[in-house]
Amino acid sequence: QVLYNQRVMVNLFKELHKLKYYDEELMFKLVTSVNTKNRIQNLHFFSDFHNSFCELHENPKSPLFNKLSKELEHFQSKFYSKDYRWRYDWENKRIRTHKELIERREDAKWESFLVIKDYEAQNERERLRIDQEQQLKNSVYNEELFIKVIKKMMDEGKSMIEIMVYLDVTETAILDAQAIISKNEQINRLEELRKNNKLPFQQAQESNEDKGEETEHKADAKDKKKDAGKNKDAGKDKGKDKDAGKDKGKDAGK
């Protein structure tokens, strides 16, 4: 409510100034929130915001002392319109009196206050809005498009009731789409982990493969050792056979 209701923001600024409570994060959040508005609702709010900003910027005890130059420039360029320039004194931070306005009426030409609408741009925006609404209605008949629309509305923070009313669909259809979205997101996360070699079971598999290769190397070494032993024993047997032949030759000579 504070961020969306300008009157509440004005009252909060006044109360914080009255209590001399200056929290840097809170104050800066309020200032930036004001600057994101499309317009200031009335001149009195404009004056209150301007005075509050200046107080924060110019007060040495403020945590935002000399830190709001850009915010003040943005506030002036965005909201200090021709109408407000005539009715509000920026330098002295005050609304001009009725007498001052009468004295300055020659400075305010009626041509300066004409609002010229760009009907072509307005018609284009209206056409785009109608096309978007039609696309949303047609998405009910296309599963892929319907899932994209549901995901977009979920990202925008739409509630279940809002989606049901806006698309005129049942809760079951939305839940089914959300289940598909959740499954797709999970698949994408797993695919990303797979690409970066961060999957737990993939690391375990690679570790097992390394262990298997190490076991195979050990087995090969063991087999080679056994073969070497066998060859050595065979050599010994051949030597014995040779000695036996020599003995037989000697006996025959005798």
Secondary structure, 3 states (H helix, E strand, C coil): CCCCCHHHHHHHHHHHHHHCCCCHHHHHHHHHHHHCCCCCCCHHHHHHHHHHHHHHHHCCCCCCCCCCHHHHHHHHHHHCCHHHHHHEECCCCEECCHHHHHHCHHHCCHHHHCCCCCHHHHHHHHHHHHHHHHHHHHHHHCHHHHHHHHHHHHHCCCCHHHHHHHHCCCHHHHHHHHHHHHHHHHHHHHHHHHHCCCCHHHHHHHHHHHHHHHHHHHHHHHHHHHHHHHHHHHHHHHHHHHHHHHHHHHHHHC
